[in-house]
Amino acid sequence: MFRRFLLYLLLLANLVIIFYFWSLNSGAMLLDGGTQMYLSLGRITGLLAVFFILLQLILIGRVKWVEQVFGLDKLSLFHHWVGVFIPVLVLAHPIFLVFGYQGNNSFFAQTWQFITQWELLPAYGATLLFVLVTATSIYIVFSKKLKYEWWFLIHLSVYVAILWAFEHQLEIGGDFFGAPLFVAYWWLIYFFAFGNLILFRFLRPLFYFYQHQFKVDKVVEECPGVWSIYFTGKNLNKFIFQPGQFAIWRFLDRKNCWQAHPFSFSAVPNGSYLRITYKNLGDYTAELKNVKPGTFVLLDGPSGIFTAKRTKNNKILLIAGGVGISSIRCLLEDLQNQNRDVVLLFGSRKQGEIIFEKELVGLSNTSTSVCSILSDDNNWVGEKGRIDEEKIKRLVPDYLIRDIYVCGPPMMMKGVVQTLFKMGVKKSKIYFEKFSLGS
């Protein structure tokens, strides 16, 4: 909590600095009314737009010191909402400036006058690229038809847009004239944002690839529609991750190298191999079972805070649904090695679809209870139905004193978490991560 407080304080401190220097040069103009007021608003919206765009680089840059505080899923959500706010600032900036400079001109005449000024070309380019990225993001949300490769290339253009915005900002930004400290501040945060992005998103995966040379060892069908991929490499005992974490995997073959997707580690660190387990959902996942042994893999991670470190409670309840067992199975073994009292409730459809059935049986002992609950198998002699309030109370009567980890399909997790709230479980005792990340 303290580290989270410090990061919020750092964010607030940056906003205070920006508003302070803006107030020195343009703050009084806001009170003058008329065109001066519009100029003042145009400047502050421009400054804030650039700041929040740089903040986006931190949010999507897989920056470890931030991600370990909030979790990559929450950073992704924050990135989404900041992304909604940025276009408003980006478009408000030139609109306010048109009103501020138009004088006796009409709005459209002044807009055209700006367009014909070549020194503003970087600003136009940056604005158009930001609008393009926003439009494609909205299109993906509502239609889900744009190919991932095009989405990826379009979002790469954001880096070009940021550099164009920086050039425009320092060349003609009204709040930078005679303010060398403010100029130095912006140089600093540009280097800070891009430095973290380059270090964690690009250099770290390349370093791990150089050090470990991850490659596919074999692909195994766990049950119908569910596959595990095993990876080998060099010095795997030196590749450190926590059970429950995930990484973003890029398979370096012709079909898959353009895409990178998150998959949880489904085996604890062992120094011999890494393993991920996934369900065939079509499109990208349908191709993975055909990945050839020996294919090299670029691994971005580990990421996530869905780990045993989240709690010191000795009593743990794990709730998994479907392929969500991949990270839960890994976490279960880690908790077991720590001699914690663990109960696992695992929801599946049919007995033939119980992922890791033999492994889970092998992990059962006096301190670890594993219960499979099947929703669509009349021949099953064990628990039937779904993981609901009645089953949790009956199978885990001490649930209120346990910390609870939940992992599964989004609707299942939402339903289970709401049920737990209804049952009186405190929010602080429930742990889950939702991730659906691009490259």
C-alpha positions as CSV (number, residue, x, y, z in Angstrom):
1,M,0.0,0.0,0.0
2,F,2.8,2.4,0.8
3,R,4.4,1.9,-2.6
4,R,1.1,2.5,-4.3
5,F,0.7,5.7,-2.3
6,L,4.2,6.8,-3.4
7,L,3.2,6.2,-7.1
8,Y,0.0,8.2,-6.7
9,L,2.1,11.0,-5.0
10,L,4.5,10.9,-8.0
11,L,1.7,11.3,-10.4
12,L,0.2,14.2,-8.4
13,A,3.6,15.9,-8.1
14,N,4.0,15.9,-11.9
15,L,0.6,17.5,-12.4
16,V,1.4,20.1,-9.8
17,I,4.7,21.0,-11.7
18,I,2.8,21.3,-15.0
19,F,0.1,23.5,-13.6
20,Y,2.7,25.6,-11.7
21,F,4.8,26.5,-14.8
22,W,1.6,27.0,-16.8
23,S,0.3,29.4,-14.2
24,L,3.5,31.4,-14.4
25,N,3.1,32.1,-18.1
26,S,-0.6,31.5,-18.9
27,G,-2.5,31.3,-15.7
28,A,-3.3,35.1,-15.6
29,M,-4.6,34.9,-19.2
30,L,-7.3,32.6,-18.0
31,L,-8.9,35.4,-15.9
32,D,-8.7,38.0,-18.8
33,G,-11.5,36.3,-20.7
34,G,-12.0,36.5,-24.4
35,T,-9.2,35.3,-26.7
36,Q,-6.6,35.3,-23.9
37,M,-8.7,32.7,-22.0
38,Y,-8.9,30.5,-25.0
39,L,-5.1,30.7,-25.5
40,S,-4.6,29.8,-21.8
41,L,-6.9,26.8,-22.1
42,G,-5.3,25.7,-25.4
43,R,-1.9,25.6,-23.7
44,I,-2.9,23.6,-20.6
45,T,-4.9,21.1,-22.7
46,G,-1.8,20.6,-24.9
47,L,0.5,20.1,-21.9
48,L,-1.9,17.7,-20.2
49,A,-2.4,15.7,-23.5
50,V,1.3,15.2,-23.9
51,F,1.8,14.2,-20.2
52,F,-1.0,11.6,-20.3
53,I,0.3,10.2,-23.6
54,L,3.7,9.7,-21.9
55,L,1.9,8.2,-18.9
56,Q,0.5,5.7,-21.4
57,L,4.0,4.5,-22.3
58,I,4.5,3.6,-18.6
59,L,1.1,1.9,-18.4
60,I,1.7,-0.3,-21.5
61,G,5.5,-0.6,-21.2
62,R,5.4,-3.7,-18.8
63,V,7.4,-1.5,-16.4
64,K,8.2,-3.9,-13.6
65,W,8.4,-1.5,-10.7
66,V,4.9,-0.2,-11.5
67,E,3.3,-3.5,-12.6
68,Q,4.4,-5.2,-9.3
69,V,2.4,-2.7,-7.4
70,F,-0.9,-2.6,-9.3
71,G,-0.9,-5.7,-11.5
72,L,-0.8,-5.7,-15.3
73,D,-4.5,-6.2,-15.6
74,K,-5.3,-3.0,-13.6
75,L,-2.7,-1.1,-15.5
76,S,-4.3,-2.2,-18.7
77,L,-7.7,-1.0,-17.4
78,F,-6.1,2.4,-16.4
79,H,-4.5,2.6,-19.8
80,H,-8.0,2.1,-21.4
81,W,-9.5,5.0,-19.4
82,V,-6.6,7.3,-19.9
83,G,-6.9,6.5,-23.6
84,V,-10.5,7.7,-23.6
85,F,-9.5,11.0,-21.9
86,I,-6.5,11.8,-24.2
87,P,-8.4,12.4,-27.5
88,V,-10.6,15.0,-25.7
89,L,-7.4,16.9,-24.7
90,V,-5.8,16.4,-28.1
91,L,-8.7,17.8,-30.0
92,A,-9.5,20.6,-27.4
93,H,-5.9,21.9,-27.8
94,P,-6.2,23.1,-31.4
95,I,-9.8,24.2,-31.0
96,F,-9.1,26.5,-28.1
97,L,-6.1,27.9,-30.0
98,V,-8.2,28.6,-33.1
99,F,-10.6,30.6,-30.9
100,G,-7.7,32.3,-29.2
101,Y,-6.0,33.5,-32.5
102,Q,-9.0,34.0,-34.8
103,G,-9.5,37.7,-34.1
104,N,-11.9,39.0,-36.8
105,N,-11.5,35.7,-38.8
106,S,-14.2,33.1,-38.8
107,F,-13.4,29.8,-37.0
108,F,-12.9,28.0,-40.4
109,A,-10.7,30.8,-41.8
110,Q,-8.4,30.7,-38.8
111,T,-8.3,26.9,-39.0
112,W,-7.2,27.1,-42.6
113,Q,-4.6,29.7,-41.7
114,F,-3.1,27.3,-39.2
115,I,-3.2,24.4,-41.7
116,T,-1.2,26.4,-44.2
117,Q,1.6,27.2,-41.7
118,W,4.3,24.6,-42.4
119,E,5.9,25.0,-38.9
120,L,2.8,23.4,-37.5
121,L,3.2,20.3,-39.7
122,P,4.5,18.1,-36.8
123,A,1.5,19.1,-34.7
124,Y,-0.9,18.1,-37.5
125,G,0.9,14.8,-38.0
126,A,0.8,13.9,-34.3
127,T,-2.9,14.9,-34.0
128,L,-3.9,12.8,-37.0
129,L,-2.0,9.8,-35.7
130,F,-3.6,10.0,-32.3
131,V,-7.0,10.3,-33.9
132,L,-6.3,7.2,-36.1
133,V,-5.2,5.2,-33.1
134,T,-8.3,6.2,-31.1
135,A,-10.6,5.4,-34.1
136,T,-9.1,1.9,-34.6
137,S,-9.4,1.2,-30.8
138,I,-13.1,2.1,-30.9
139,Y,-13.6,0.0,-34.0
140,I,-12.0,-3.0,-32.4
141,V,-14.1,-2.6,-29.3
142,F,-17.4,-2.6,-31.2
143,S,-16.6,-4.8,-34.2
144,K,-13.6,-6.9,-33.2
145,K,-12.8,-7.4,-36.9
146,L,-9.5,-5.5,-37.4
147,K,-6.6,-8.0,-37.7
148,Y,-4.2,-7.9,-34.9
149,E,-1.2,-7.2,-37.2
150,W,-2.8,-4.0,-38.4
151,W,-3.8,-2.9,-34.9
152,F,-0.2,-3.5,-33.8
153,L,1.3,-1.5,-36.7
154,I,-1.1,1.4,-36.2
155,H,-0.3,1.6,-32.5
156,L,3.4,1.6,-33.2
157,S,2.8,5.0,-35.0
158,V,2.0,6.4,-31.5
159,Y,5.8,6.6,-30.9
160,V,6.2,8.7,-34.0
161,A,3.3,10.9,-33.0
162,I,4.9,11.5,-29.5
163,L,8.2,12.6,-31.1
164,W,6.4,15.0,-33.4
165,A,4.4,16.4,-30.5
166,F,7.7,17.0,-28.6
167,E,9.2,18.9,-31.5
168,H,6.1,21.1,-31.8
169,Q,5.9,21.5,-28.0
170,L,9.5,22.8,-27.6
171,E,9.6,24.9,-30.8
172,I,6.4,27.1,-30.3
173,G,5.0,26.2,-26.9
174,G,4.1,29.4,-25.3
175,D,4.9,28.2,-21.7
176,F,8.5,27.3,-22.6
177,F,9.8,30.7,-23.6
178,G,12.1,32.0,-20.9
179,A,11.5,28.9,-18.7
180,P,14.6,26.7,-19.0
181,L,13.6,24.6,-15.9
182,F,10.3,23.7,-17.5
183,V,12.1,22.7,-20.7
184,A,14.5,20.6,-18.7
185,Y,11.5,19.0,-16.9
186,W,10.0,17.9,-20.2
187,W,13.3,16.5,-21.5
188,L,13.5,14.5,-18.2
189,I,10.0,13.0,-18.4
190,Y,10.4,12.2,-22.1
191,F,13.7,10.3,-21.3
192,F,12.1,8.7,-18.3
193,A,9.0,7.4,-20.2
194,F,10.9,6.2,-23.3
195,G,13.7,4.8,-21.1
196,N,11.4,2.6,-19.1
197,L,9.5,1.6,-22.3
198,I,12.7,0.6,-24.1
199,L,14.2,-1.2,-21.0
200,F,11.2,-3.3,-20.0
201,R,9.3,-3.8,-23.2
202,F,12.2,-4.3,-25.6
203,L,15.6,-4.8,-24.0
204,R,14.4,-7.1,-21.2
205,P,12.8,-9.7,-23.5
206,L,15.9,-9.6,-25.8
207,F,18.2,-10.1,-22.8
208,Y,16.2,-13.1,-21.6
209,F,16.2,-14.5,-25.1
210,Y,20.0,-14.1,-25.3
211,Q,20.5,-15.6,-21.9
212,H,18.1,-18.5,-22.1
213,Q,17.3,-19.1,-25.8
214,F,13.7,-20.3,-25.1
215,K,12.4,-22.8,-27.7
216,V,9.5,-25.2,-28.1
217,D,10.2,-28.7,-26.9
218,K,6.8,-30.4,-27.4
219,V,3.1,-29.8,-27.7
220,V,0.8,-32.1,-25.7
221,E,-3.0,-32.4,-25.8
222,E,-4.2,-32.4,-22.1
223,C,-7.8,-33.0,-23.0
224,P,-10.1,-32.2,-26.0
225,G,-9.4,-28.6,-27.0
226,V,-6.8,-27.9,-24.4
227,W,-3.1,-28.0,-25.1
228,S,0.2,-27.6,-23.2
229,I,3.4,-26.3,-24.7
230,Y,6.7,-27.3,-23.1
231,F,9.7,-25.1,-23.5
232,T,13.4,-25.7,-23.0
233,G,16.4,-23.4,-23.0
234,K,19.7,-22.6,-21.4
235,N,20.2,-21.9,-17.7
236,L,16.5,-22.2,-16.9
237,N,17.3,-22.4,-13.2
238,K,18.3,-18.8,-13.5
239,F,15.0,-17.7,-15.0
240,I,13.0,-16.6,-12.0
241,F,9.2,-16.4,-11.9
242,Q,6.6,-16.8,-9.2
243,P,3.9,-19.5,-9.6
244,G,0.7,-17.8,-10.6
245,Q,2.4,-15.3,-12.9
246,F,2.2,-15.1,-16.7
247,A,4.3,-14.0,-19.6
248,I,3.6,-12.7,-23.0
249,W,4.8,-15.2,-25.6
250,R,5.9,-14.5,-29.2
251,F,6.6,-17.6,-31.3
252,L,9.3,-16.8,-33.8
253,D,7.9,-18.6,-36.8
254,R,6.3,-17.3,-40.0
255,K,2.7,-17.6,-38.9
256,N,2.9,-16.4,-35.3
257,C,5.8,-13.9,-35.1
258,W,3.5,-10.9,-35.6
259,Q,1.5,-11.7,-32.5
260,A,2.2,-11.9,-28.8
261,H,-0.3,-13.1,-26.2
262,P,-0.3,-13.7,-22.5
263,F,-0.3,-17.2,-21.1
264,S,0.1,-18.3,-17.5
265,F,2.9,-20.6,-16.4
266,S,1.3,-23.9,-15.6
267,A,4.3,-25.6,-14.0
268,V,6.3,-24.4,-11.1
269,P,10.0,-23.4,-11.6
270,N,12.0,-26.6,-11.9
271,G,15.1,-25.7,-13.9
272,S,14.3,-28.2,-16.7
273,Y,11.3,-26.8,-18.6
274,L,8.6,-24.1,-18.7
275,R,5.0,-24.9,-19.6
276,I,1.9,-23.0,-20.6
277,T,-1.6,-24.4,-21.0
278,Y,-4.3,-22.9,-23.2
279,K,-7.7,-23.6,-24.6
280,N,-8.4,-23.6,-28.4
281,L,-10.6,-20.6,-28.9
282,G,-10.0,-20.3,-32.6
283,D,-7.9,-17.9,-34.6
284,Y,-4.5,-17.5,-32.9
285,T,-4.9,-20.4,-30.4
286,A,-6.0,-22.8,-33.1
287,E,-2.6,-22.5,-34.8
288,L,-0.5,-23.0,-31.7
289,K,-0.9,-26.8,-31.6
290,N,1.0,-26.8,-34.9
291,V,4.0,-25.0,-33.7
292,K,7.1,-27.1,-34.5
293,P,9.5,-28.3,-31.8
294,G,12.7,-26.2,-32.0
295,T,10.7,-22.9,-32.7
296,F,12.4,-20.1,-30.8
297,V,10.2,-18.0,-28.5
298,L,10.5,-14.4,-27.3
299,L,9.3,-14.2,-23.7
300,D,8.2,-10.9,-22.2
301,G,7.8,-11.4,-18.5
302,P,7.2,-12.7,-15.9
303,S,4.3,-10.5,-15.1
304,G,1.4,-10.5,-12.7
305,I,0.8,-10.4,-8.9
306,F,-1.5,-13.4,-8.7
307,T,1.0,-15.1,-6.4
308,A,1.3,-16.6,-2.9
309,K,3.1,-13.4,-1.9
310,R,-0.2,-11.5,-1.9
311,T,-1.1,-13.0,1.5
312,K,0.5,-14.5,4.6
313,N,-2.7,-16.3,5.6
314,N,-2.0,-20.0,6.2
315,K,-5.5,-21.0,5.0
316,I,-6.2,-20.6,1.3
317,L,-9.2,-21.3,-0.9
318,L,-8.5,-21.7,-4.7
319,I,-11.4,-21.5,-7.1
320,A,-10.7,-22.3,-10.8
321,G,-12.9,-22.7,-13.8
322,G,-11.9,-24.3,-17.1
323,V,-8.4,-23.4,-18.4
324,G,-8.1,-21.0,-15.4
325,I,-6.6,-24.1,-13.7
326,S,-3.3,-23.4,-15.5
327,S,-2.2,-20.7,-13.1
328,I,-4.1,-22.1,-10.1
329,R,-2.4,-25.5,-10.5
330,C,1.0,-23.8,-10.4
331,L,-0.1,-21.7,-7.4
332,L,-1.4,-24.8,-5.6
333,E,1.9,-26.6,-5.7
334,D,3.7,-23.5,-4.5
335,L,1.3,-23.1,-1.6
336,Q,1.6,-26.8,-0.8
337,N,5.4,-26.5,-0.7
338,Q,5.0,-23.7,1.9
339,N,2.9,-26.1,4.0
340,R,-0.2,-24.0,3.8
341,D,-3.7,-25.4,4.3
342,V,-5.2,-25.3,0.8
343,V,-8.6,-26.2,-0.7
344,L,-9.2,-26.2,-4.4
345,L,-12.6,-26.1,-6.0
346,F,-12.3,-26.7,-9.8
347,G,-15.2,-26.4,-12.1
348,S,-15.3,-28.3,-15.4
349,R,-18.0,-29.6,-17.8
350,K,-17.2,-33.3,-18.0
351,Q,-14.8,-35.8,-16.6
352,G,-12.9,-36.0,-19.8
353,E,-12.4,-32.2,-19.7
354,I,-10.7,-32.1,-16.2
355,I,-7.4,-30.4,-17.1
356,F,-4.4,-31.9,-15.1
357,E,-6.7,-34.5,-13.5
358,K,-3.8,-36.9,-12.7
359,E,-1.5,-34.1,-11.6
360,L,-4.2,-32.7,-9.2
361,V,-4.8,-36.1,-7.7
362,G,-1.1,-36.4,-7.1
363,L,-1.1,-33.0,-5.3
364,S,-3.9,-34.0,-2.9
365,N,-2.7,-34.8,0.6
366,T,-3.7,-34.1,4.2
367,S,-3.2,-30.4,3.9
368,T,-4.4,-30.0,0.3
369,S,-8.0,-30.9,-0.7
370,V,-9.0,-31.0,-4.3
371,C,-12.6,-31.1,-5.4
372,S,-13.8,-31.2,-9.0
373,I,-17.3,-30.0,-9.7
374,L,-18.8,-30.9,-13.1
375,S,-21.6,-29.0,-14.6
376,D,-22.6,-31.4,-17.5
377,D,-21.8,-35.0,-16.7
378,N,-24.7,-37.2,-15.4
379,N,-22.3,-40.1,-14.9
380,W,-20.0,-38.2,-12.5
381,V,-20.3,-39.6,-9.0
382,G,-18.7,-36.5,-7.4
383,E,-20.0,-32.9,-7.0
384,K,-22.3,-31.7,-9.8
385,G,-23.4,-28.3,-10.9
386,R,-21.6,-25.0,-10.6
387,I,-19.4,-23.4,-7.9
388,D,-22.1,-21.5,-6.0
389,E,-22.8,-20.3,-2.5
390,E,-24.2,-23.6,-1.3
391,K,-21.2,-25.6,-2.4
392,I,-18.7,-23.1,-1.0
393,K,-20.4,-23.1,2.4
394,R,-20.7,-26.9,2.5
395,L,-17.3,-27.8,1.1
396,V,-15.3,-25.0,2.7
397,P,-17.2,-24.1,5.9
398,D,-14.3,-22.0,7.2
399,Y,-14.2,-19.9,3.9
400,L,-14.5,-16.6,5.9
401,I,-11.1,-17.0,7.5
402,R,-9.4,-18.1,4.2
403,D,-7.9,-15.8,1.6
404,I,-9.4,-16.7,-1.8
405,Y,-7.8,-16.8,-5.3
406,V,-10.2,-17.0,-8.3
407,C,-9.2,-17.7,-11.9
408,G,-11.3,-18.7,-14.9
409,P,-13.3,-17.3,-17.8
410,P,-14.3,-13.7,-17.2
411,M,-18.0,-14.4,-16.7
412,M,-17.2,-17.2,-14.2
413,M,-14.8,-15.0,-12.2
414,K,-17.4,-12.2,-12.1
415,G,-20.1,-14.5,-10.9
416,V,-17.9,-16.2,-8.2
417,V,-16.5,-12.8,-6.9
418,Q,-20.1,-11.4,-6.6
419,T,-21.1,-14.6,-4.8
420,L,-18.2,-14.2,-2.4
421,F,-19.2,-10.6,-1.7
422,K,-22.7,-11.7,-1.0
423,M,-21.4,-14.4,1.4
424,G,-19.6,-11.7,3.4
425,V,-16.1,-12.2,2.2
426,K,-14.1,-8.9,2.3
427,K,-12.7,-7.5,-0.9
428,S,-9.2,-7.5,0.6
429,K,-9.3,-11.3,0.9
430,I,-10.2,-12.0,-2.8
431,Y,-7.4,-12.1,-5.4
432,F,-7.9,-12.4,-9.1
433,E,-6.3,-11.0,-12.3
434,K,-7.9,-10.4,-15.7
435,F,-5.6,-9.9,-18.6
436,S,-6.2,-9.6,-22.3
437,L,-3.2,-7.8,-23.6
438,G,-1.9,-7.0,-27.0
439,S,1.7,-6.9,-27.9
